[in-house]
Amino acid sequence: MSQVCGASPLELWQSNKYAKCVSETIDAASEELRSLSLKIHDHPEQGLHEVKAHAWLTEYLSSKGFVVEEGRSGLETAFIARAGSVSSPVTIGICSEYDALPGIGHACGHNLIAISGVATALALKAVIEQHQLPAQIKLFGTPSEEHDGGKITMLNAGDFEGVDVCMMLHGANADVIYTPFLSLDTVTLEYFGKASHASTTPWEGINALDAAMEVYTNIGLMRQQLRLDHRVHGIIQNGGQAPNIIPEYTKSVYTVRAPKYEQVQVLKARVEKIFDAAAKSTGCNYKFTWGKHLKDILTNEPLAVKFEHMMNSLGLRYASKREQQSKLSGSTDMGNLTYAMPGIHPMFNIMNLQGIDDTSLGLHTTAFAAAAAQPTGHAATLRASKALAMTGVECMLDDAFLQRVKEDFDQAVNVK
């Protein structure tokens, strides 16, 4: 039977010894976490170049007694901070992100994601040590979420082996547990033609820009027949060298998205036909290379229900699961982790603490970057971190609950 699920809000956070430990630990670290968050926010660094953020986070975690391993998976700004017994029967993984976006800084609030992971790990470490629980906590510092999916690199390198459950939090303009993150893949497309003088002998050229423009136009036409929740978007990075030279080379980048991994495969096949048609019609040769595939989130139902209960006990109420799932979102490399182990990726509102959606701004905007430095966002981060930590505690305390978590994961993966 659950150790904490039946408790009332008052009992849970004032009388339950585990919840009290979680709350007191995070509250005690609030000022330090706020300082850490603002330093990261005020010094935005793009993916794989998060040198300052990496240093600040690892130094802080080391000072709190974590065993920190740096430069994981060949990524210089990745780390794993560990506490508890290596031989423990239960290992809880938590992820922190800290890369920024080009031009607009922490417009996805990764400074808050960074400290949410730290806060949760601090709380779990305190519970393990104060109550002598046979468990281990691993905080994964996962760089370059926005750029090339650092979690996927770490996953493929085996850094998450032995982790029973992996969770993380993400700031947003709404409170959502069942976030419908889209699966995606990104392709680099190159056309190779033949240069010639655009005025004197244009007939001798093979125009690689014509091919690139055909692709851009035909993808636009294809959108008329796409489902409303499917996306194809891209740019032409290199369209030629000079207006009086028939372009012999072009380079474009496109991203395809859909709610499910399998749907992305269908979209990829459709755009590849467009690539081929453009080559044939212009006489160009071409090459395309798909990147890292970001999968959709497999939200683990028992973990999600537990997290919601904990957030409810802290005064928040959520919309229905169906309503939450109706809100289209972006994409994240956390999806790949949820296909490898049980996990959740709740979104928490940094604009207010009342559970009111703020539709006046969205992620990846300068306004959201500004909000990520405000006191309300900090308070929301710590509240959600307490709930996430208690979700992890439940996995440590209740073998039957952890078994349900794993069974739900196995069923979801088999269905996929």
C-alpha positions as CSV (number, residue, x, y, z in Angstrom):
1,M,0.0,0.0,0.0
2,S,1.2,3.5,-0.8
3,Q,3.1,5.2,2.0
4,V,1.8,8.7,1.2
5,C,-1.0,8.7,-1.3
6,G,-3.9,8.6,1.2
7,A,-2.7,11.6,3.2
8,S,-4.6,14.9,3.1
9,P,-2.7,18.0,2.0
10,L,-2.1,19.1,5.6
11,E,-1.0,15.7,6.7
12,L,1.2,15.2,3.7
13,W,3.4,18.3,3.9
14,Q,3.3,18.9,7.6
15,S,3.1,15.4,9.2
16,N,4.4,12.9,6.7
17,K,8.1,12.6,7.4
18,Y,9.1,12.1,3.8
19,A,7.1,15.0,2.4
20,K,8.3,17.2,5.3
21,C,11.9,16.3,4.4
22,V,11.3,17.1,0.8
23,S,9.7,20.4,1.4
24,E,12.2,21.6,4.1
25,T,15.2,20.6,1.9
26,I,13.9,22.5,-1.2
27,D,12.8,25.5,0.8
28,A,16.2,25.7,2.6
29,A,18.0,25.7,-0.8
30,S,15.6,28.3,-2.4
31,E,17.9,31.3,-2.2
32,E,20.9,29.3,-3.6
33,L,18.8,27.8,-6.4
34,R,17.4,31.3,-7.3
35,S,21.0,32.6,-7.6
36,L,22.0,29.6,-9.7
37,S,19.0,30.1,-12.0
38,L,19.6,33.8,-12.6
39,K,23.3,33.2,-13.4
40,I,22.4,30.7,-16.0
41,H,19.6,32.9,-17.3
42,D,21.9,36.0,-17.6
43,H,24.7,34.0,-19.4
44,P,22.8,32.1,-22.1
45,E,24.9,29.5,-23.9
46,Q,23.9,27.4,-26.9
47,G,24.0,23.6,-27.1
48,L,27.3,21.9,-26.5
49,H,28.8,25.2,-25.4
50,E,27.2,25.4,-21.9
51,V,30.5,25.8,-20.2
52,K,29.6,28.2,-17.5
53,A,26.2,26.6,-16.7
54,H,28.0,23.2,-16.5
55,A,30.6,24.5,-14.2
56,W,28.1,26.3,-11.9
57,L,25.8,23.2,-11.7
58,T,28.6,20.7,-11.1
59,E,30.4,22.8,-8.5
60,Y,27.1,23.3,-6.6
61,L,26.2,19.6,-6.7
62,S,29.7,18.7,-5.5
63,S,29.4,21.1,-2.6
64,K,26.2,19.3,-1.6
65,G,27.8,15.9,-1.4
66,F,27.0,14.5,-4.8
67,V,29.5,12.3,-6.7
68,V,29.8,14.1,-10.0
69,E,31.0,12.6,-13.2
70,E,31.7,15.2,-16.0
71,G,32.0,14.9,-19.7
72,R,29.7,12.0,-20.2
73,S,29.2,10.3,-23.6
74,G,31.9,12.5,-25.2
75,L,29.8,15.6,-24.4
76,E,32.0,18.0,-22.5
77,T,29.1,19.8,-20.9
78,A,27.2,16.7,-19.8
79,F,27.4,15.3,-16.3
80,I,25.9,12.7,-13.9
81,A,25.5,13.6,-10.2
82,R,24.9,10.6,-8.0
83,A,23.9,10.1,-4.4
84,G,22.9,7.0,-2.4
85,S,24.2,3.4,-2.7
86,V,25.4,2.2,-6.1
87,S,24.1,-1.3,-5.2
88,S,20.6,0.0,-4.4
89,P,17.6,-1.9,-5.8
90,V,16.0,1.3,-7.0
91,T,17.6,4.1,-9.1
92,I,15.6,7.3,-9.8
93,G,16.8,9.5,-12.7
94,I,16.1,13.2,-13.0
95,C,17.1,15.4,-15.9
96,S,18.3,19.0,-16.0
97,E,18.7,21.1,-19.2
98,Y,20.6,24.3,-19.4
99,D,21.2,25.3,-23.1
100,A,19.8,28.4,-24.5
101,L,18.3,29.5,-27.9
102,P,20.3,31.6,-30.4
103,G,19.4,35.2,-30.3
104,I,16.7,35.0,-27.6
105,G,18.5,33.3,-24.7
106,H,16.5,31.3,-22.2
107,A,13.2,31.6,-24.1
108,C,12.4,28.0,-23.2
109,G,13.2,28.5,-19.6
110,H,16.0,26.0,-19.4
111,N,17.5,27.9,-16.4
112,L,14.4,26.8,-14.5
113,I,14.6,23.3,-15.8
114,A,18.2,23.2,-14.6
115,I,17.3,24.1,-11.0
116,S,14.2,22.0,-11.0
117,G,16.4,19.0,-11.5
118,V,18.8,20.1,-8.8
119,A,16.0,20.8,-6.3
120,T,14.4,17.4,-6.9
121,A,17.8,15.7,-6.6
122,L,18.6,17.5,-3.4
123,A,15.3,16.5,-1.9
124,L,15.6,12.8,-2.9
125,K,19.2,12.7,-1.6
126,A,18.0,14.1,1.8
127,V,15.2,11.5,2.0
128,I,17.6,8.7,1.2
129,E,20.1,9.8,3.8
130,Q,17.8,10.9,6.6
131,H,15.6,7.8,6.4
132,Q,18.2,5.3,5.3
133,L,16.3,4.2,2.2
134,P,18.0,1.6,-0.1
135,A,17.8,3.8,-3.2
136,Q,20.0,5.9,-5.5
137,I,19.4,9.2,-7.2
138,K,21.1,10.2,-10.4
139,L,20.8,13.8,-11.8
140,F,21.6,13.8,-15.5
141,G,23.0,17.1,-16.9
142,T,21.8,16.8,-20.5
143,P,23.2,19.5,-22.8
144,S,22.0,20.6,-26.2
145,E,18.3,19.7,-26.1
146,E,17.5,22.5,-28.5
147,H,20.3,21.7,-30.9
148,D,21.0,18.0,-31.4
149,G,19.4,16.0,-28.6
150,G,22.0,15.5,-26.0
151,K,19.8,12.9,-24.1
152,I,19.9,10.7,-27.2
153,T,23.7,10.7,-27.3
154,M,23.8,9.9,-23.6
155,L,21.1,7.2,-24.0
156,N,23.0,5.5,-26.9
157,A,26.2,5.6,-24.8
158,G,24.6,3.7,-22.0
159,D,24.5,6.5,-19.4
160,F,20.9,5.6,-18.4
161,E,21.5,1.9,-17.9
162,G,20.1,0.7,-14.6
163,V,17.8,3.6,-14.2
164,D,14.3,2.4,-13.1
165,V,12.4,5.7,-13.6
166,C,13.5,9.0,-15.3
167,M,11.6,12.2,-14.9
168,M,12.0,15.9,-15.6
169,L,10.0,19.2,-15.4
170,H,9.6,22.0,-18.0
171,G,8.3,25.5,-17.5
172,A,5.5,26.7,-19.8
173,N,2.5,29.0,-19.9
174,A,0.1,26.3,-18.7
175,D,0.1,23.4,-16.2
176,V,0.0,20.1,-18.2
177,I,1.0,16.6,-17.3
178,Y,-0.1,14.8,-20.4
179,T,1.7,17.0,-22.8
180,P,1.3,15.9,-26.5
181,F,4.9,16.3,-27.5
182,L,5.4,15.7,-31.2
183,S,7.8,13.2,-32.6
184,L,10.2,14.7,-35.2
185,D,13.1,14.1,-37.5
186,T,15.2,16.7,-39.3
187,V,16.8,16.3,-42.8
188,T,19.6,18.1,-44.5
189,L,19.0,18.2,-48.2
190,E,21.7,19.1,-50.8
191,Y,21.4,19.5,-54.6
192,F,24.3,19.4,-57.0
193,G,24.0,21.0,-60.4
194,K,26.4,22.8,-62.7
195,A,27.4,26.4,-62.7
196,S,27.3,28.7,-65.7
197,H,27.0,32.4,-66.5
198,A,23.4,33.4,-65.8
199,S,23.5,36.0,-68.7
200,T,25.7,34.7,-71.4
201,T,25.2,30.9,-71.3
202,P,22.4,30.0,-68.8
203,W,21.5,27.0,-70.9
204,E,24.8,25.3,-70.0
205,G,23.9,25.4,-66.3
206,I,22.0,22.9,-64.1
207,N,20.2,25.0,-61.5
208,A,20.4,23.6,-58.0
209,L,18.3,26.5,-56.7
210,D,15.5,25.5,-59.0
211,A,15.5,22.1,-57.4
212,A,15.5,23.6,-53.9
213,M,12.6,25.9,-54.8
214,E,10.6,23.0,-56.2
215,V,11.0,21.2,-52.9
216,Y,10.0,24.3,-50.9
217,T,6.9,24.9,-53.1
218,N,5.8,21.3,-53.3
219,I,6.0,20.9,-49.5
220,G,3.8,24.0,-49.3
221,L,1.3,22.4,-51.6
222,M,1.5,19.1,-49.7
223,R,0.4,20.9,-46.5
224,Q,-3.1,21.1,-48.0
225,Q,-3.5,17.4,-47.5
226,L,-1.7,17.1,-44.1
227,R,-3.5,16.3,-40.9
228,L,-3.9,19.3,-38.7
229,D,-1.4,17.9,-36.1
230,H,1.3,17.1,-38.7
231,R,4.0,19.6,-39.5
232,V,6.7,20.1,-42.2
233,H,8.8,23.3,-42.1
234,G,12.2,24.3,-43.2
235,I,14.7,26.8,-44.7
236,I,17.1,27.1,-47.6
237,Q,20.5,27.7,-45.9
238,N,22.5,28.1,-49.1
239,G,20.8,29.2,-52.3
240,G,23.8,30.1,-54.4
241,Q,26.8,32.4,-54.5
242,A,25.9,35.3,-56.8
243,P,22.9,36.4,-58.9
244,N,24.8,36.2,-62.2
245,I,25.9,32.5,-61.6
246,I,23.5,29.6,-62.1
247,P,23.7,28.0,-58.6
248,E,25.5,24.7,-58.7
249,Y,24.9,23.9,-55.0
250,T,22.1,24.4,-52.5
251,K,21.5,23.2,-49.0
252,S,18.2,23.1,-47.2
253,V,17.0,21.8,-43.8
254,Y,13.5,20.5,-43.1
255,T,11.8,19.2,-40.0
256,V,8.9,16.8,-40.1
257,R,6.7,16.4,-37.0
258,A,3.7,14.3,-36.0
259,P,2.1,13.1,-32.8
260,K,3.6,9.6,-33.1
261,Y,6.9,8.1,-34.2
262,E,5.1,5.9,-36.8
263,Q,3.4,8.9,-38.4
264,V,6.8,10.7,-38.8
265,Q,8.0,7.7,-40.8
266,V,5.1,8.1,-43.2
267,L,5.8,11.8,-43.6
268,K,9.4,11.2,-44.2
269,A,8.5,8.9,-47.1
270,R,6.3,11.6,-48.6
271,V,8.9,14.4,-48.5
272,E,11.6,12.0,-49.9
273,K,9.4,11.6,-53.0
274,I,9.4,15.4,-53.4
275,F,13.2,15.5,-53.1
276,D,13.5,12.9,-55.8
277,A,11.0,14.6,-58.1
278,A,12.9,17.9,-57.9
279,A,16.1,16.2,-58.8
280,K,14.6,14.4,-61.8
281,S,12.9,17.6,-63.1
282,T,16.0,19.7,-62.9
283,G,18.7,17.2,-63.8
284,C,20.4,17.7,-60.4
285,N,22.0,15.1,-58.3
286,Y,21.0,15.1,-54.6
287,K,21.8,13.8,-51.2
288,F,19.8,13.9,-48.0
289,T,20.7,13.0,-44.4
290,W,18.3,12.5,-41.6
291,G,19.4,13.5,-38.1
292,K,18.5,12.3,-34.7
293,H,14.9,11.2,-34.4
294,L,13.1,12.7,-31.4
295,K,10.2,10.5,-30.3
296,D,7.0,11.5,-28.8
297,I,6.5,11.2,-25.0
298,L,5.2,8.0,-23.6
299,T,3.6,9.4,-20.4
300,N,3.7,6.7,-17.7
301,E,0.2,6.7,-16.2
302,P,1.0,5.7,-12.6
303,L,3.7,8.3,-12.4
304,A,1.5,10.9,-13.9
305,V,-1.4,10.2,-11.5
306,K,1.0,10.3,-8.6
307,F,2.5,13.6,-9.7
308,E,-1.0,15.1,-10.1
309,H,-1.9,13.9,-6.6
310,M,1.2,15.6,-5.2
311,M,0.5,18.8,-7.1
312,N,-3.2,18.7,-6.0
313,S,-1.9,18.5,-2.4
314,L,0.0,21.7,-3.1
315,G,-3.1,23.5,-4.2
316,L,-3.2,23.0,-8.0
317,R,-6.0,21.5,-10.0
318,Y,-5.5,20.3,-13.6
319,A,-7.8,20.3,-16.6
320,S,-9.0,16.9,-17.8
321,K,-6.6,14.5,-19.4
322,R,-8.4,14.9,-22.7
323,E,-8.2,18.7,-22.6
324,Q,-4.5,18.5,-21.7
325,Q,-3.8,16.2,-24.6
326,S,-5.6,18.6,-27.0
327,K,-2.9,21.3,-26.5
328,L,-0.2,20.7,-29.3
329,S,3.3,21.2,-28.1
330,G,6.8,21.1,-29.5
331,S,9.3,18.2,-29.4
332,T,12.0,17.0,-27.0
333,D,14.7,14.5,-26.7
334,M,13.1,13.4,-23.4
335,G,10.7,11.4,-25.6
336,N,13.5,8.9,-26.5
337,L,14.1,8.3,-22.8
338,T,10.4,7.5,-22.2
339,Y,10.7,4.8,-24.9
340,A,13.6,3.3,-23.0
341,M,12.4,3.5,-19.4
342,P,9.3,4.8,-17.5
343,G,9.1,8.5,-17.4
344,I,7.0,11.7,-17.3
345,H,7.7,15.3,-18.5
346,P,5.1,17.6,-16.8
347,M,4.9,21.2,-17.8
348,F,4.4,23.8,-15.1
349,N,3.0,27.3,-15.5
350,I,5.7,30.0,-14.8
351,M,3.3,32.9,-15.3
352,N,1.0,32.3,-12.3
353,L,0.4,29.8,-9.5
354,Q,-3.4,29.5,-9.9
355,G,-3.4,27.1,-12.8
356,I,-4.7,29.6,-15.3
357,D,-3.4,29.2,-18.8
358,D,-1.6,32.3,-20.1
359,T,-2.3,32.5,-23.9
360,S,-0.7,35.9,-24.2
361,L,2.8,34.4,-24.8
362,G,4.4,31.2,-25.7
363,L,7.7,29.4,-25.4
364,H,10.6,30.5,-27.6
365,T,9.8,34.2,-27.3
366,T,11.6,37.1,-25.7
367,A,8.6,37.6,-23.4
368,F,8.9,34.0,-22.1
369,A,12.7,34.5,-21.6
370,A,11.9,37.5,-19.4
371,A,9.3,35.5,-17.4
372,A,11.8,32.8,-16.8
373,A,13.8,35.2,-14.5
374,Q,10.8,36.4,-12.5
375,P,10.0,35.3,-8.9
376,T,6.7,33.7,-9.9
377,G,8.6,31.3,-12.2
378,H,11.0,30.4,-9.4
379,A,8.1,29.7,-7.0
380,A,6.4,27.5,-9.6
381,T,9.6,25.6,-10.2
382,L,10.1,24.8,-6.5
383,R,6.5,23.7,-6.1
384,A,6.6,21.4,-9.0
385,S,10.0,20.1,-7.9
386,K,8.5,19.1,-4.5
387,A,5.8,17.1,-6.3
388,L,8.3,15.4,-8.6
389,A,10.5,14.5,-5.6
390,M,7.6,12.9,-3.8
391,T,6.7,11.0,-6.9
392,G,10.3,9.6,-6.8
393,V,10.0,8.9,-3.1
394,E,6.9,6.8,-3.8
395,C,8.9,4.7,-6.2
396,M,11.5,4.1,-3.4
397,L,9.0,3.3,-0.7
398,D,6.3,1.2,-2.5
399,D,7.5,-1.9,-4.4
400,A,3.9,-2.5,-5.7
401,F,3.7,1.0,-7.1
402,L,7.0,0.7,-8.8
403,Q,5.9,-2.6,-10.3
404,R,2.8,-0.9,-11.7
405,V,5.0,1.8,-13.2
406,K,7.1,-0.8,-15.0
407,E,4.1,-2.8,-16.2
408,D,2.5,0.3,-17.6
409,F,5.7,1.1,-19.5
410,D,6.0,-2.5,-20.8
411,Q,2.4,-2.3,-22.1
412,A,2.9,1.1,-23.7
413,V,6.1,0.0,-25.5
414,N,4.5,-3.2,-26.8
415,V,1.5,-1.3,-28.1
416,K,3.8,1.1,-30.0
